[in-house]
Amino acid sequence: MNLERNKFYITTPIYYVNDKPHIGTGYTTLAADVLARLHRQLGEDVYFLTGTAEHGSKVAESAEKAGLNIQEFVDEYAAKFSLAWDELTIAPDDFIRTTEERHIRAVNLFFTKLKDSGKLYEGDYEGWYCVGCESFKKESELVNGVCPLHNRKPEWIKERNWFFKLSEFASILKEKIETDEFRIFPLARKNEVLSFINQGLEDIAVSRRTAKFAMPLPWDKEQTIYVWLDELFNYCSAIGYESDRKKFDKYWPADFHIIGKDIIKFHCIIWPALLLAIGEQLPRAVYAHGFFTVNGQKMSKSLGNVMDPVALAHQYGSDAVRYFLLREVPFGQDGDVSEEKLKERYNADLANGLGNLFSRVTNMMEKYLDGDLGDARVSPKDLSEVSEAFHSLNFSEGLVKIWEAIAWANQLIDKSKPWELVKTEPKKVKELLLSLGALLYDIALKLSPVMPETANKIKTALEQEKIMKPAQPLFPKIE
Ligand code: MSP
């Protein structure tokens, strides 16, 4: 009998430490956390990885600006990320930093294998480089001579570099994507990647002569490793690529790389081609979600509209922020968020919706059943579609289903008026309350990957032998 549990390896991008976490980076990490929790519920052996990208000119420039020594700077920012995930009840199994020894050794081995594969050659590079993106840019990707993503003029670079024969991988990548051996979600992103491949792939430079704070190439100390290749490899280095082959074989290939749509070419073209070159399996799936705007505008430091998920969690509670981010915008699409919208959802969906249902049911149970929960009842609503939606990363769809059940239950209470009915038909009231209790319990189970603390509070209250009136409402109204 095979007692080995199914494994589930899920990752987020590793974030640049030139900035503290914002709701964009929080969003990706939260989605991965929800999936990790869902799969843990199934008893799978889950490995949820996140971390920070600490090498390269972008980070070095930020440290300079802050007047800090680079190591101090990256330590400080990596800690900010780790702390932020804590505050959002995000619980990764591992947090990798590209300045860690385990990563550096794995990247060295990776580059040695890449060179041995015969897919690298020396050549001259001349072209634009955007430090904001840490990426080379074609003339056609610039708008009025500046990188539209970072609003800054790229540098013209002319240097001798090592190149990777990406162009050779076009047809094999195409086949693996078309046949869904390597899956890309949502469909629009898959098509975007395929059309990009169809335009023809060019070889890419994988080393730099002028980059700051980057790893030297193992065989050519004049050159540093292009940061994006160093970063992509975190997915392998974290699970023991260099140090623990058994662990690596257990978790690789990744089941899901969750990313934002901005870094799709790196994850859906360059990354699989590199893995093919060194003879490793491809990740099973990449999911690229959309981008948040804030009040209709791009979120940026200079506009001063960056939303800080930690500050929001302090004010509204971490579960409320988690609910809002996943409910407000269908995963995969772009969408607009604001604190105003969060407050509206908090009051309408959480305080008046779920919070109200919970306090009504538990109060009436205490009053009319004398706290006696009796035998378990079957929930009057079937919520099985919720898990299906969550497993397909349709978080908002799943949450809508739960909130339909909440609205139904609140209306049922309004209509049946147990406080009057109890005078004439106490048995009916008992049945009603027990069945609503069963529904609430099921809601808590289904909701727990998204709102773990709230789910625990509900479950704890309903699991007691005698129901006790909760001391605090789940979501006190916010004016
Ligand atoms: N270091 C690279 C990733 C390397 S992964 C091998 C990087 N880092 S980043 O700090 O710039 O993070 C980019 C990611 O942050 C996006 O892919 C996305 O997950 C998230 N987001 C950044 N801004 C965002 C929004 N405005 N909206 C939603 N997500 C956003 O790229």
Residues whose N, C-alpha, C, O or C-beta is under 5 A from the ligand:
A	BS01	MSP	P13 I14 Y15 Y16 G24 T25 T28 A53 E231 L232 I259 G260 K261 I263 G290 F291 F292 M299
